[in-house]
Amino acid sequence: MQTTPLQKIKSTYDQALALAREGDLSKAAGLLDGLALTAPNLPEIHFQRARLAARMGDHDKRLSSIDRAVALRGTEPAILTEAIAAHTAAGHHQTVLDLYDRLIALDPKAVKPQAEKALYLQTAGRFDESEALLRKLQKKHPHDAELHRMLATIIRIDAKDPMIGAMRRLANHPRLSVQGRMHINFALAKAMEDTRNTAKVFPHLRIANKAQADLFPDDPEARAAERRGVLAAQSGLQPVPGATGTDPALIFVTGLPRSGTTLVEQIIASHSRVQAGGEMATALRSAYAVFGQGADMRLLTKEPAAAFHDFTDRLNLANRAFANPAKPHLTDKSIMAFLIYGLLHAALPNARFIVVHRDPRDIALSIYKNHFNAGTHRYANDLAAIAEVIKSFRDIIAHWRSVLPDRFAEIRYEDLVADPETQSRHLIAAAGLDWEDQCLKFHEKGGTVKTLSLHQVRQPIYKSSAAAWRRYETELQPFIDAWGDTPWD
């Protein structure tokens, strides 16, 4: 039987997707490029070209391909969603918002795309519009607890705001789900803090964190086993002969959640030679893929040189989606990268390492007050567990401080907010860069920031968050007890 042109296109298309799944991106891209010439009006081809281009770090091709797919089939939610992602990465705020409007028009009653648009308005720095949209959604969907939490996160709530009464009524609803109980009590805790009802903050936080713990139970033994296994695997590791590092060179900004890493990254990324990568998580994923997962990581001194080159190649490929070809440095503020600083130092001679410290009591308070993405930071729901995680982090950093050379730098959040210029100059030097005055104007830079600290990085450095724990010293007693005699700094 003779193969029809359509069958041949489908066969080549399936082959390209299989190659992409296997990691042969160049060959897959070549097949899809050929198909785009053969069948230019099939939106699926341009959609897949865009997704593959994202993995390969070809931003122009990603945009042109997804724009073509939208032009051919602009009513397909998956295509619009991919277009939103592509233009978000490019910082095309108005285009992203227009695409959200198209997605919303497909199902005007759906809450999710409208809420996501509201969040993106924050990313674009349009906070008043974001608040207006969330309030509109809140009015239409008064029983959606997550909308209340989202709105509470971005505004300062006035004591007379009717949303407080609405949230209290929802919190007492007999059919409120566990997830709803989590969202609404985080929101009410924020409202109580904004209105200076300090005594009522922790009662809501305890309910919220208990609900979150029920949804996503912690496993401290698994966490400890991972730490032990990964650190033991790096014992005695020396610089890898012939290692070239990554392109672009990586600047790792590491600290616990809510410690100030976003602020530090934004200062460094305001430099003309630096692109902000955010929490890429590519380094740990690549390490686990090559050397073994978590507690099962193999002893790296027994690994062949080829394995380290494979690690670097994987990391380079994974980082392309975040990099800017015009900028020779890329920041990575992934929380868990500190676990593999020994490997990163050995395999990446052009990498830099910056660790951010903050008063543990302020870190603990901020972690306990905030909702994290589902299943992440599971220890965050228990003050004693938070103490254990912070102490473990400090122990591991002390270990790396003793074994790594001068590419390892540390900064205290409190010092940064007290003396921004001196400490920012220290940061830029630690990143291996020459000083630029624009690094003190990071809040004017714009761009995409995906973090709980989004609103703060749109403002100059402020000191009000330092020593905030003192208002809740009694409520933090379980944390203080678990901390024991360990020095605070």
C-alpha positions, 0 to 999 in steps of 0.5 A: 500500500502506498503511503499518502502524504498525510501519513508520511507527515504523521509518521515524521511528526511521531518520530520527531516527538519520540526523539524529543522524549529521548533527548535528541533535540537537534534531530527532533528539531530538524524533522519538525523544521522540515515539516513546517515547510512541508505542511505550514498550515498544521498548527500542531507542528508549530506548537511542538516546534515552539515547545522544543525551541523552549527546551533548546533555548531558542527564544526567537524560534519559540516565539515565531513558532507559537505565534504561527500556531496561534494564528492558525488555531487561536481557539485551542487552550493548549496553544494559547497556554503555550503562547502565554508561557513563551511571551511571559518568558520574553517579558511581553506583558501586553501580549500575555494579557491579550492572550489571557483575554483570548483564553478567558473568552473561550470559557468566561465562567472559568475562574482559573484563567482569570485568576492567573491573569490577575497574578500576571498583572502583578508580574507586570507591576499593575497591582491596582488592576490585579486587585480590581480583577481579584475583587471582581472574581471574589464577588462572583465566587464568594466560596472560592477560598483561594481567591481570598488568599490570593487577594490578601497576599497582594493588598494591605487590608483595612479594618473596614474592608468587607472582605474580612467579614466574608472570609470569616463567614467562609471559614465557618462554612460547614462544608468547607474543604480541607484545602479551603480551610487552608487558603481562608485561614492564611488569608485571615491571618494576613488580614489580622496582621494588616489590621494589627490584631496581632493576637489573632494572627497565629490562631489562623496560622495554626489552622492553615498550617494544620490543614496544609500538613494534612494535605501534604504530610512531611517526611523528616526521615526522608529529608535527613536521608537525602542530606546524608546521602548527597553530602557523603557522595561528594566527600573528597571530590576535587576539581574535575580535570578539563572541566569547562563549566557552563555557558552562560556561567552560573551564579548560584544564590542560595538561602532558605525560603524567605531569607532574602534570596530574591532581593539578592538575585534581583540586585545581581541580575540588574547588572548588564551582563546577568540574566535572572534565572530564578528557581530553575532547579536544573542543577539538582535535577541534572545531578540526580539524573547522572549520579543517582537520586537523593540518598542513593547518589553514588560516590563521586570520586569513583565516577569517570570523567565522562559522567561529569562532562555529561552532567555539564552538558545536561545542565547547559541544555536545561539552562537554555530555556532560562538564558539570554544569549546576549548575557554571559552570566545566569543566576540560579536561586534554586533552594536546594542547590546548596546540597551539591555545592561540592559537585558544582564547584568541582565540575563548574570552574566558572560558577560563583556561589553566594549564600544569604543568611537571615535571623532564623526567627524571622525566617521561621515566622515568614515561612510559617505565615506563607502558603507554598505551592502544593507539596513543596516545603512540607516542613513549613507547617511545623515550627519545630520542623522549621528549626530543624531545617534551618539548623541543618542548612547552617550545618551544611553551609558551614561544611562548604565554607570549610572546603570550598575556595574563594568562589564562595561568598556569604551575606546577611540580609540584615546587613544588606537592608541596613547598608544597601550600597556597600553590601550590593557592591560586595555582592557584585564583586562576589559574582565576579563582576564590575560594579554598575550603578544600576544595580542599586535600582533593581526595583526599576528593572521590571521583568518577570519575577515568580516568587512570594516576594514579587511585590517587594522587589518592585520597591527600593530596599526597606527595613521594616521586615527586620526583627519582625519576629519580636511581635510574635515571640510568645507564639514562636516559642515552639521554634525557640525551644526546638532551636535550643542553645544554638547561636542565632548568628 
